[in-house]
């Protein structure tokens, strides 16, 4: 179809859509107007209903107080008519006395050893009735027997007397009662006269809102139902009261106070009732209920003193729609005539613009076929004239663009296959290159080596010095690797982050091993980053084609697995892929991923092993020990996941989690203890690589938990003293200034120099359990333990023994001056609840 024909149709459809939209706008506007009128009417009706509700409530309270005073008068008359002991009163007497005083019933309540029960009554249901579970009623009875003023807020309190609010009887829930309770000390029982049913509810029936609600639904057209909702209980589970073998719902807990609820939609109505109360605005919605299209509106009545409630209206929605559809039909008929005029005018208009458009289309087709530079002339000053000028300009620009495109494609190709930071080939390049090398090697029986390189401790550098310096370090490392490989026929690429891949060709497996060893030494040389020299190592994994696999992707995976094996052995080395290591490496990857999530979700547990003064038998503190019981992996030993945390950079967040939990828990215990307990937390040697970060972390957690620094002890291993010595000393001195104690864990198993012990601000040496186990019953194999005790004494350091399991070990240590101990002889590591019990029992 030509544009000449399309334009009139298009304009006609457009105008039709506009008219339809306009008609719909008027339709919804009229509908909203009608709904607003209904809402205003509802608000007026709600005021009338709420007025009646409040009158009923206020009147009921007034009458309730009058009835309560009448019951007190009756109580005094009953007291003067009965013996002072309930044992001398008969139920028949109470029946006759109730008739004389014109009250429903009389019950006498007496105290037992642990209850207050009905002992005599004109109502058989009250005899033997227990009141112990009556809540504030029972409190009032106890206060009356104690001759104290009744402090219960509900009901009416007078001298020697309390009258409870109108409630459903707990002894017989088929009745609604008003009770009075009198005790002046001259009897051994409380006098309980009460009115029942019609005598209590007559006022609400006569003056409540029920009459006006019925008038509204009967007289106002369209209103189907009115209800007064109790927002505290409507839609919730029934709050049934179970007393004396009976169950009932309190009057105040009923979900609908007045009116009916035939058009039930409980779940949705509950949401709208709560929303109306929260916003103090009328809330409404449309719904088909009981086969009828209805509109429900909820009007909130907020009473500051007496509580709030919601009045619900249901009215027929079909009446509104009927009026609106008539109005819509009138709009549609008027629009049809207007559409015919638009169609005729648009045909005339389309002819004036289609001819020049045809010329422009021919010119654009020529450009699309690659013919640039031709100029189209069209003598018009309107938009079509501007369009022709733009098309001519486009023709000139396309020529320039096509020329530039060829040059840009070369740049894009380079960027697609190279890393932007180092300009090294990227992962995509390596995959394609490796595919070509494998194809060539399969024909020529060559060996291909894949070397997967990961920079050791790079994350610590990145975190401590910032990403900018981290990027600078990566560039220096990449330059050094390229410089080293000049003499080898290799391809090096950046895999991502701090990982590199090298592909070797025409080198034997032995030559690849030798080259990798020299490369590791080359990478380990210092890097000048301006302010300081940085030392990093590298872990390398090697896999060979076709020795290990002929699959390209598996070849890279095998090298990655071997790299993780190198890291597991301490890093700064290379490992050739071993198929037996595959499952172990995959397991390590799984453990690392689960550990990372466990730290983020804070699901790791902290156990506490008591530290004892064995001489006095008193507990002095605890060592915090992390435990991990994973949903999928089960119990994972710290000996397994701690090294993984150290290698993967998770050790610091793991330490922070354990430190914070231990501080919070120990502070909670210490707040109620006279003799405060200390808590010790283990610090990994890896953390001292970033000593500043460690110090800031401890300060932050002390501030966060308000934990006393003098009650905190940090346990470090001897290996922490061998690296980064100056920063380690600086960190330990700062801890010492804060008041934090430092102990050397597993002392005697490392390679510490005695001069270090004199330099460092250390407080305690911890004898390793291996030396404690060597102590026999005669104490004959104990030279190392005894030597460490004497060393600590000479250096004026504290001393504590771990792993004490036998009584003779404890006695030997006490005799030789080591009183502080921990071990299974005293207790295994305990979870928080068990440790708390241990404290209480100590």
C-alpha positions in Angstrom: 0.0 0.0 0.0 1.4 3.4 -1.0 2.0 6.3 1.5 -0.7 8.3 -0.3 -3.3 5.7 0.9 -1.6 4.9 4.2 -1.5 8.5 5.5 -5.3 9.1 5.5 -5.8 5.7 7.1 -3.0 6.5 9.6 -4.5 9.9 10.5 -8.0 8.4 10.8 -6.7 5.7 13.2 -4.7 8.2 15.2 -7.7 10.5 15.6 -9.8 7.4 16.5 -7.4 6.4 19.2 -7.3 10.0 20.5 -11.1 10.0 20.6 -11.2 6.6 22.3 -8.7 7.8 24.8 -10.6 11.0 25.4 -13.9 9.1 25.9 -12.2 6.6 28.2 -10.8 9.6 30.1 -14.2 11.1 30.5 -15.6 7.7 31.4 -13.1 7.2 34.3 -13.3 10.8 35.3 -17.1 10.5 35.6 -16.7 7.2 37.4 -14.2 8.7 39.9 -16.6 11.6 40.4 -19.5 9.3 41.2 -17.2 7.2 43.5 -16.2 10.4 45.3 -19.8 11.3 45.8 -20.4 7.8 47.3 -17.3 8.2 49.5 -18.6 11.5 50.8 -21.9 10.0 51.5 -20.2 7.1 53.2 -18.2 9.5 55.4 -21.4 11.2 56.5 -23.1 7.9 57.3 -20.0 6.8 59.2 -20.2 9.9 61.4 -23.8 9.0 62.3 -22.9 5.3 63.0 -19.8 6.3 65.0 -21.9 8.8 67.0 -24.3 6.0 67.9 -21.4 3.7 68.8 -19.8 6.3 71.0 -23.1 7.0 72.7 -23.6 3.3 73.3 -20.0 3.0 74.7 -20.3 6.0 77.0 -23.8 5.1 78.1 -22.7 1.5 78.8 -19.8 2.7 80.9 -22.1 5.0 82.9 -24.6 2.3 83.5 -21.8 -0.2 84.3 -20.6 2.1 87.1 -24.2 2.5 88.5 -24.6 -1.3 88.4 -21.3 -1.7 90.1 -22.3 0.6 93.0 -25.7 -1.2 93.3 -23.8 -4.5 93.6 -21.7 -3.0 96.5 -24.9 -2.0 98.3 -26.1 -5.5 97.8 -22.8 -6.9 99.1 -23.2 -4.9 102.4 -26.7 -6.3 102.8 -25.4 -9.8 102.1 -22.6 -9.4 104.7 -25.2 -8.3 107.4 -27.4 -11.3 106.5 -24.8 -14.1 106.6 -22.6 -15.8 109.2 -18.9 -14.7 109.2 -17.7 -18.2 108.2 -18.6 -19.7 104.8 -18.8 -23.2 106.5 -22.0 -22.0 108.2 -23.6 -20.7 105.0 -25.8 -22.9 102.8 -26.4 -22.6 99.0 -30.1 -22.5 99.7 -29.6 -19.4 101.9 -27.8 -17.7 99.0 -30.7 -18.6 96.5 -33.3 -16.9 98.8 -31.1 -13.9 99.6 -30.5 -13.3 95.8 -34.3 -13.3 95.3 -34.8 -10.8 98.1 -32.1 -8.4 96.8 -33.3 -8.9 93.2 -29.9 -9.9 91.8 -29.2 -12.8 89.6 -26.8 -14.9 91.8 -24.5 -14.7 94.9 -21.2 -16.6 95.2 -18.8 -16.8 98.1 -15.0 -17.0 97.3 -12.5 -18.4 99.9 -8.8 -18.8 99.9 -7.1 -22.2 99.7 -3.4 -23.0 100.0 -2.6 -21.9 96.4 -5.9 -20.7 95.0 -9.1 -18.7 95.5 -12.2 -20.8 94.8 -16.0 -20.6 94.8 -17.1 -22.4 98.0 -20.9 -21.5 98.2 -23.2 -20.2 95.5 -26.8 -19.8 94.3 -25.4 -20.8 90.9 -24.2 -24.5 90.8 -21.6 -23.7 88.1 -19.7 -21.4 90.5 -19.2 -24.1 93.3 -15.6 -25.4 93.3 -14.7 -22.9 90.6 -10.9 -22.0 90.5 -9.8 -18.4 89.8 -6.1 -18.9 89.8 -5.8 -18.3 86.0 -8.1 -15.3 85.8 -5.2 -12.8 85.4 -6.0 -9.3 86.8 -9.3 -10.7 88.4 -7.1 -13.0 90.6 -4.8 -10.0 91.4 -7.9 -8.0 92.6 -9.1 -10.9 94.8 -5.6 -11.2 96.5 -5.5 -7.5 97.1 -9.1 -7.6 98.7 -8.0 -10.5 101.0 -4.9 -8.5 101.9 -7.0 -5.5 102.8 -5.1 -3.4 100.3 -6.5 -0.9 97.8 -7.3 -2.6 94.5 -4.9 -1.3 91.9 -6.4 -3.1 88.9 -7.2 -0.4 86.2 -10.2 -2.3 84.8 -13.6 -2.1 86.5 -14.7 0.1 89.5 -12.8 0.3 92.8 -14.5 1.5 96.0 -13.7 1.0 99.7 -13.3 -2.8 100.5 -14.8 -3.4 97.0 -14.0 -4.0 93.4 -16.4 -4.5 90.5 -15.0 -6.2 87.3 -15.9 -5.1 83.8 -18.8 -6.8 81.9 -17.4 -10.0 80.6 -18.6 -13.5 79.5 -18.7 -15.8 82.5 -15.7 -18.1 82.7 -17.7 -20.7 84.7 -20.5 -20.7 82.2 -19.6 -19.0 78.8 -23.2 -19.0 77.7 -23.9 -16.0 79.9 -22.7 -12.4 80.1 -22.3 -11.1 83.7 -21.5 -8.0 85.8 -19.8 -9.0 89.1 -19.1 -7.3 92.4 -16.6 -8.4 95.0 -16.7 -7.2 98.7 -14.4 -8.0 101.6 -14.1 -5.9 104.8 -12.1 -8.5 106.9 -15.0 -9.6 109.1 -15.7 -12.7 107.1 -13.5 -15.5 105.8 -14.9 -15.1 102.3 -15.3 -12.6 99.5 -19.0 -11.8 98.8 -19.6 -11.9 95.0 -23.1 -10.8 93.9 -23.8 -10.4 90.1 -26.3 -9.6 87.4 -26.7 -11.7 84.3 -27.6 -11.4 80.6 -30.6 -9.2 79.8 -30.1 -7.1 82.9 -26.6 -6.2 81.5 -27.1 -6.0 77.8 -30.5 -4.2 77.7 -28.9 -0.7 77.4 -26.9 -1.6 74.3 -30.0 -3.1 72.6 -32.0 0.0 73.3 -29.5 2.7 72.6 -26.7 1.1 70.4 -26.0 1.8 66.7 -27.9 -1.3 65.5 -31.1 0.7 64.8 -29.5 3.4 62.6 -27.4 0.8 60.8 -30.6 -1.1 59.8 -32.2 2.2 58.7 -29.2 3.0 56.4 -29.2 -0.4 54.7 -33.0 -0.4 54.3 -33.5 3.2 53.1 -30.3 4.1 51.1 -30.4 2.6 47.6 -27.4 0.5 46.8 -26.1 0.0 50.3 -26.1 -3.7 50.9 -24.4 -4.1 54.3 -22.8 -2.2 57.3 -20.4 -3.6 59.8 -18.4 -2.2 62.7 -15.0 -4.1 62.8 -12.7 -4.6 65.8 -9.3 -4.0 64.1 -7.3 -5.8 66.8 -9.0 -9.2 66.3 -10.5 -9.1 62.8 -8.8 -11.6 60.5 -6.6 -13.0 63.2 -7.0 -16.4 65.0 -9.7 -16.4 67.5 -8.3 -15.5 71.0 -10.3 -18.1 72.9 -10.1 -18.1 76.7 -9.8 -21.5 78.4 -10.9 -21.4 82.1 -12.4 -23.9 84.4 -13.0 -26.4 81.5 -14.8 -23.8 79.4 -13.8 -21.8 76.3 -15.1 -18.5 75.1 -14.2 -15.2 73.3 -14.2 -12.0 75.4 -16.7 -9.4 74.3 -13.9 -6.9 73.6 -12.0 -9.5 71.5 -14.9 -10.2 69.1 -14.0 -9.3 65.5 -17.3 -7.7 64.6 -18.9 -5.5 67.2 -22.1 -4.5 65.3 -23.8 -5.3 62.0 -23.5 -8.4 59.7 -20.7 -9.8 57.5 -22.5 -11.6 54.7 -20.1 -10.3 52.0 -17.1 -11.9 53.5 -13.6 -11.4 52.1 -11.6 -11.7 55.3 -7.9 -11.7 54.1 -8.3 -8.6 51.9 -10.6 -6.8 54.3 -8.1 -7.2 57.1 -5.4 -5.5 55.0 -7.7 -2.6 54.1 -8.9 -2.2 57.7 -5.3 -1.9 58.9 -4.4 0.5 56.1 -7.4 2.7 56.8 -6.4 3.0 60.5 -2.7 3.6 59.7 -3.4 6.4 57.3 -6.6 7.7 58.9 -8.1 7.7 55.4 -11.1 5.9 53.8 -9.9 2.8 51.9 -12.0 1.0 49.3 -11.9 -1.6 46.5 -14.1 -3.4 44.0 -14.7 -7.2 44.1 -17.2 -9.8 43.0 -18.5 -11.4 46.2 -21.4 -13.8 46.5 -21.9 -13.4 42.7 -22.4 -9.6 43.0 -20.1 -6.8 41.8 -19.7 -4.7 45.0 -17.6 -1.9 46.3 -16.3 -2.1 49.8 -15.3 1.0 51.8 -13.6 1.2 55.2 -13.9 4.3 57.3 -11.4 4.6 60.3 -12.7 5.9 63.6 -9.6 6.9 65.7 -10.5 7.5 69.3 -7.4 8.6 71.3 -8.8 7.5 74.7 -11.2 4.6 74.0 -9.5 2.8 71.2 -10.2 2.7 67.5 -12.5 0.8 65.2 -13.5 0.7 61.5 -16.9 1.0 59.9 -17.4 -1.1 56.7 -19.8 -0.3 53.9 -20.8 -2.6 51.0 -22.8 -1.2 48.1 -23.8 -2.3 44.7 -21.2 -1.4 42.1 -23.4 -2.3 39.1 -25.6 0.9 39.6 -22.6 3.1 38.9 -21.5 1.2 35.8 -25.0 1.3 34.3 -25.0 5.1 34.4 -21.5 5.4 33.0 -22.0 3.1 30.0 -25.0 5.2 28.9 -22.7 8.3 28.9 -20.0 6.4 27.0 -22.4 5.4 24.2 -23.3 9.0 23.6 -19.6 9.9 23.3 -19.0 7.1 20.7 -21.8 8.2 18.4 -20.6 11.8 18.3 -17.0 10.6 17.5 -18.2 8.6 14.5 -19.3 11.7 12.6 -16.1 13.5 13.4 -14.1 10.5 12.0 -15.7 10.8 8.6 -14.6 14.4 8.3 -11.0 13.5 9.3 -10.7 10.8 6.7 -11.7 13.1 3.9 -9.3 15.9 4.9 -6.4 13.5 5.4 -6.7 12.2 1.8 -6.2 15.8 0.5 -3.2 16.4 2.8 -1.4 13.2 2.0 -1.2 14.0 -1.7 0.8 17.2 -1.0 3.6 15.4 0.8 3.9 12.0 -0.9 5.4 13.2 -4.1 8.5 14.9 -2.6 8.9 11.9 -0.3 9.1 9.6 -3.3 12.0 11.6 -4.7 13.8 11.4 -1.3 13.3 7.6 -1.2 14.9 7.2 -4.6 17.9 9.2 -3.5 18.3 7.2 -0.2 18.2 4.0 -2.2 21.2 5.2 -4.3 23.1 6.0 -1.1 22.3 2.5 0.3 23.8 1.0 -2.9 27.1 2.8 -2.2 26.6 5.8 -4.5 27.8 8.8 -2.5 28.1 12.5 -3.3 25.0 13.0 -5.6 23.0 16.1 -4.7 19.2 16.2 -4.7 17.5 19.5 -5.3 14.0 20.2 -3.9 12.7 23.7 -3.7 10.9 23.6 -0.4 11.5 25.5 2.8 9.5 23.2 5.1 10.7 20.1 6.9 11.0 18.1 3.7 13.4 20.7 2.3 15.5 20.4 5.5 15.3 16.6 5.1 16.8 16.8 1.6 19.6 19.0 2.9 20.3 16.4 5.7 20.3 13.5 3.2 22.8 15.3 1.1 25.0 15.9 4.2 24.6 12.2 5.1 25.9 11.1 1.7 29.1 13.2 2.3 29.6 11.9 5.8 29.1 8.3 4.9 32.1 8.5 2.6 34.3 9.7 5.5 32.8 7.1 7.9 33.5 4.1 5.6 37.1 5.2 5.3 37.4 5.5 9.1 35.7 2.2 9.8 38.4 0.1 8.3 41.0 1.7 10.6 38.7 1.3 13.6 38.2 -2.4 13.0 41.9 -3.0 13.5 41.7 -1.2 16.9 38.6 -3.2 17.9 40.2 -6.5 16.9 43.3 -5.7 19.1 41.0 -4.7 22.1 39.0 -7.9 21.7 42.1 -10.1 22.1 44.2 -8.0 24.6 44.1 -7.0 28.2 43.6 -3.2 28.5 45.8 -2.8 31.6 48.9 -4.7 30.5 48.4 -4.9 26.7 49.1 -8.7 27.0 46.9 -11.1 25.1 43.7 -12.0 27.1 41.9 -15.2 27.9 40.0 -15.2 24.6 43.3 -15.0 22.7 44.9 -17.8 24.7 42.0 -20.2 24.0 42.2 -19.6 20.2 46.0 -19.8 20.3 46.0 -23.0 22.3 43.5 -24.6 19.9 45.9 -23.8 17.0 48.9 -25.1 18.9 47.1 -28.4 19.8 46.2 -28.9 16.2 49.8 -28.3 15.1 51.2 -30.5 17.9 48.9 -33.4 17.1 50.4 -33.5 13.6 54.0 -33.0 14.6 54.1 -35.0 17.9 55.1 -31.9 19.8 54.7 -31.1 23.6 52.7 -28.1 24.7 53.1 -26.7 28.2 50.5 -24.6 30.0 51.8 -22.7 33.0 49.1 -21.1 35.2 50.6 -18.4 37.4 49.0 -16.8 40.5 50.7 -14.0 42.4 51.0 -14.8 46.1 49.7 -12.3 48.6 48.6 -9.9 45.9 45.2 -9.4 47.6 47.0 -8.1 50.7 48.9 -5.5 48.6 45.7 -4.5 46.8 43.7 -4.1 50.0 46.4 -2.2 51.9 47.8 0.0 49.2 44.8 0.5 47.0 43.7 -0.7 43.6 45.7 1.9 41.8 49.0 0.6 43.3 47.7 -2.9 42.7 47.3 -2.2 39.0 50.7 -0.6 38.9 52.2 -3.8 40.4 50.4 -6.0 37.9 51.8 -3.9 35.0 55.4 -4.3 36.5 54.9 -8.1 36.9 53.6 -8.5 33.3 56.6 -6.5 32.0 59.0 -8.7 34.0 57.4 -11.9 32.7 57.6 -10.6 29.0 61.2 -9.6 29.6 62.1 -13.1 31.0 60.4 -14.9 28.0 62.3 -13.1 25.3 64.6 -16.0 24.8 61.8 -18.6 24.8 59.2 -19.4 22.2 56.2 -18.8 24.4 52.9 -16.9 24.5 52.0 -15.1 27.8 48.5 -13.7 28.5 46.7 -12.2 31.5 44.0 -14.6 32.6 42.4 -12.0 34.9 43.1 -10.3 38.3 46.6 -11.5 39.4 46.6 -14.6 37.2 48.7 -15.2 34.0 49.0 -18.1 31.6 52.0 -19.0 29.5 51.9 -21.4 26.6 55.1 -23.1 25.6 55.8 -24.9 22.3 58.8 -27.0 21.1 60.1 -27.2 24.7 60.5 -30.5 26.6 58.8 -31.1 29.9 62.1 -30.8 31.7 62.9 -27.5 29.9 59.5 -26.2 31.0 60.2 -27.1 34.6 63.6 -25.4 34.5 62.2 -22.3 32.8 59.3 -22.1 35.4 61.8 -22.4 38.3 63.9 -19.5 36.9 60.7 -17.4 36.2 59.6 -17.8 39.9 63.0 -16.4 41.0 62.7 -13.6 38.5 59.2 -12.6 39.7 60.3 -12.7 43.4 62.7 -9.8 42.9 61.6 -6.5 44.6 59.3 -4.1 42.8 59.7 -0.3 43.2 56.3 1.3 43.8 57.7 4.7 44.8 57.4 4.8 48.6 58.6 1.2 49.3 59.8 -2.0 47.7 57.3 -4.7 47.4 58.2 -8.4 47.5 55.7 -10.9 46.0 56.0 -14.6 45.2 54.2 -16.7 42.6 52.5 -20.1 42.6 52.7 -21.9 39.3 50.8 -24.9 38.1 52.0 -26.8 34.9 50.1 -29.3 32.7 51.3 -30.9 29.5 49.8 -31.9 26.2 49.4 -34.8 25.4 50.8 -36.2 28.7 47.9 -35.1 30.9 45.1 -34.5 28.5 44.3 -33.8 24.8 41.3 -31.6 25.7 42.1 -27.8 25.5 39.8 -26.7 28.3 40.9 -29.5 30.6 44.5 -28.6 30.0 44.0 -25.2 31.5 41.9 -26.6 34.3 44.7 -29.1 35.2 47.2 -26.2 35.3 44.9 -24.3 37.6 44.5 -27.3 39.9 48.3 -27.7 40.0 48.6 -24.0 40.9 46.3 -24.5 43.9 48.5 -27.4 45.0 51.5 -25.1 44.8 49.7 -22.6 47.0 48.8 -25.3 49.5 52.5 -26.1 49.8 53.3 -22.6 50.8 53.4 -20.8 47.5 56.5 -19.4 45.6 56.9 -22.7 43.8 55.6 -24.7 40.9 53.8 -28.0 40.9 53.2 -30.2 37.8 49.7 -31.5 37.5 49.1 -34.8 39.3 45.7 -36.6 38.5 45.6 -37.7 42.1 45.6 -34.1 43.3 42.5 -33.2 41.2 39.9 -34.3 43.6 41.8 -32.7 46.5 42.0 -29.4 44.7 38.3 -29.4 43.7 37.5 -30.2 47.3 39.6 -27.2 48.4 37.8 -24.9 46.0 34.5 -26.1 47.4 35.6 -25.6 51.0 36.9 -22.1 50.1 33.5 -21.1 48.5 31.5 -22.5 51.4 33.8 -20.8 54.0 33.4 -17.5 52.2 29.6 -17.8 52.4 29.8 -19.0 56.0 31.8 -15.9 57.0 29.4 -13.6 55.2 26.3 -15.3 56.8 28.1 -15.4 60.2 27.1 -19.1 60.8 30.5 -20.1 62.2 30.4 -20.9 65.9 32.8 -19.8 68.7 33.6 -22.3 71.4 35.3 -21.5 74.7 37.9 -23.6 76.5 38.3 -22.6 80.1 41.7 -21.4 81.4 42.2 -22.4 85.1 44.3 -21.5 88.0 45.0 -25.1 88.9 46.3 -24.1 92.4 43.1 -22.3 93.5 40.7 -24.3 91.2 39.2 -21.0 89.9 38.5 -20.2 86.3 40.4 -17.1 85.0 39.3 -16.9 81.4 38.8 -18.7 78.1 40.4 -19.3 74.7 38.0 -18.5 71.9 38.1 -21.3 69.2 36.2 -21.2 65.9 34.2 -24.3 64.9 32.4 -24.9 61.5 29.6 -27.3 61.0 28.5 -26.8 57.4 25.1 -27.9 56.1 26.6 -29.6 53.1 30.2 -30.5 54.2 29.4 -31.4 57.7 32.0 -30.7 60.5 35.1 -29.2 58.9 38.2 -29.3 61.1 40.0 -26.0 61.8 43.2 -27.8 60.6 41.6 -28.0 57.2 39.8 -24.6 56.8 42.3 -22.3 58.6 45.1 -22.9 56.0 42.6 -22.4 53.2 41.5 -19.1 54.9 45.1 -18.0 55.1 45.8 -18.8 51.4 42.6 -17.3 50.1 42.6 -14.0 52.0 39.7 -15.0 54.2 41.7 -15.2 57.4 41.2 -11.5 58.3 37.3 -11.5 58.0 37.3 -14.8 59.8 39.4 -13.3 62.7 37.1 -10.2 62.8 34.0 -12.5 63.1 35.5 -14.6 65.9 36.9 -11.5 67.7 33.5 -9.7 67.7 31.5 -12.7 68.8 33.9 -13.5 71.6 34.0 -9.9 72.9 30.2 -9.6 72.9 29.7 -13.0 74.6 32.5 -12.4 77.3 31.2 -8.9 78.0 27.7 -10.4 78.6 29.2 -12.9 81.1 31.5 -10.4 82.8 28.6 -7.9 83.4 27.2 -10.3 86.1 30.6 -11.6 87.4 32.5 -10.1 90.3 35.8 -11.6 89.2 36.1 -10.7 85.5 37.3 -13.3 83.0 39.7 -12.8 80.1 39.2 -14.0 76.6 42.1 -14.9 74.2 41.7 -15.0 70.4 44.3 -16.5 68.0 45.9 -14.3 65.4 47.4 -15.8 62.2 51.0 -15.0 61.2 49.5 -14.1 57.8 47.6 -11.2 59.4 50.9 -9.5 60.4 51.7 -9.1 56.7 49.2 -6.2 57.0 49.8 -5.3 60.6 48.2 -1.8 60.3 45.0 -3.4 59.1 45.1 -5.8 62.1 45.6 -3.1 64.6 42.7 -1.0 63.2 40.4 -4.0 63.2 41.1 -4.7 66.9 40.5 -1.0 67.8 37.3 -0.9 65.8 35.9 -4.1 67.5 36.9 -2.8 71.0 35.0 0.4 70.3 32.0 -1.4 68.8 31.6 -3.9 71.7 32.8 -1.6 74.5 35.0 -4.5 75.7 37.7 -3.7 78.3 41.1 -4.0 76.5 42.8 -5.4 79.6 40.5 -8.4 79.5 41.6 -9.3 75.9 44.6 -11.5 75.0 45.9 -12.1 71.5 47.7 -15.4 70.9 50.3 -15.3 68.2 52.6 -18.1 66.9 56.3 -17.9 66.8 56.2 -17.8 63.0 54.5 -14.4 63.1 57.8 -13.1 64.5 60.0 -14.2 61.6 58.5 -12.0 58.8 57.8 -8.3 58.6 59.6 -7.9 61.9 59.6 -4.1 62.3 55.8 -3.8 61.5 55.1 -6.7 63.8 56.9 -5.1 66.7 55.1 -1.8 66.0 51.7 -3.5 66.0 52.5 -5.4 69.3 53.6 -2.2 71.0 50.4 -0.5 70.0 48.4 -3.4 71.4 50.5 -3.2 74.6 49.7 0.6 74.9 45.9 -0.2 74.6 46.3 -2.7 77.5 45.9 -5.8 75.4 47.9 -8.8 76.5 50.1 -10.8 74.1 50.9 -14.5 74.4 53.2 -16.7 72.3 51.1 -19.8 71.4 52.6 -23.3 71.0 55.9 -22.0 72.4 58.9 -24.2 71.8 57.8 -25.6 68.4 59.1 -22.7 66.3 62.4 -21.0 65.7 62.2 -17.8 67.8 65.3 -16.1 68.9 65.6 -15.3 72.6 66.5 -11.8 71.5 63.1 -11.4 70.0 61.4 -12.3 73.3 63.4 -9.5 75.0 62.5 -7.0 72.2 58.8 -7.7 71.9 56.1 -6.5 74.4 55.0 -10.1 75.2 53.1 -11.0 78.4 52.8 -14.8 78.4 54.4 -17.9 77.0 52.1 -20.9 76.3 53.7 -24.3 76.6 52.7 -26.5 73.6 50.7 -29.5 74.4 53.3 -31.8 72.8 55.7 -31.0 75.7 52.9 -31.5 78.3 52.1 -35.0 76.9 55.8 -36.0 77.3 55.5 -35.6 81.1 55.2 -39.1 82.6 53.8 -40.0 86.0 57.3 -39.7 87.5 58.0 -36.4 85.8 61.2 -37.8 84.3 60.6 -36.7 80.7 59.9 -33.1 81.3 63.0 -31.1 80.7 61.6 -28.9 77.9 58.5 -28.0 79.8 60.6 -27.2 82.9 63.0 -25.2 80.7 60.2 -23.1 79.3 58.9 -22.4 82.8 62.3 -21.3 84.0 62.8 -19.2 80.8 59.5 -17.4 81.4 60.4 -16.8 85.1 63.8 -15.3 84.1 62.2 -13.0 81.5 59.4 -12.1 84.0 56.7 -13.4 81.7 53.5 -15.3 82.5 53.3 -19.0 81.7 50.4 -21.2 80.9 50.3 -24.8 79.8 47.8 -26.2 77.2 46.7 -29.8 76.6 46.7 -30.8 80.3 44.8 -34.1 80.4 46.2 -36.0 83.4 46.1 -35.3 87.2 49.9 -36.0 87.5 50.6 -33.5 84.7 48.8 -30.8 86.7 50.5 -31.7 89.9 54.0 -31.6 88.2 53.3 -28.2 86.7 52.0 -26.7 90.0 55.2 -28.0 91.8 57.3 -26.3 89.2 55.6 -23.0 89.4 53.1 -23.1 86.5 49.7 -22.6 87.9 47.7 -21.5 84.8 46.5 -24.4 82.6 43.9 -25.5 80.1 43.1 -28.9 78.7 40.6 -31.8 78.8 41.5 -32.5 82.5 39.4 -29.4 83.2 37.1 -29.1 80.2 37.0 -29.6 76.5 36.1 -26.5 74.3 32.4 -25.6 75.1 29.7 -23.8 73.2 28.4 -20.7 74.9 25.6 -22.2 76.9 27.8 -25.0 78.2 30.6 -22.6 79.1 28.0 -20.4 81.0 27.0 -23.5 83.0 30.7 -24.3 83.6 31.2 -20.8 85.1 28.2 -21.2 87.4 29.4 -24.6 88.6 33.0 -23.4 89.1 
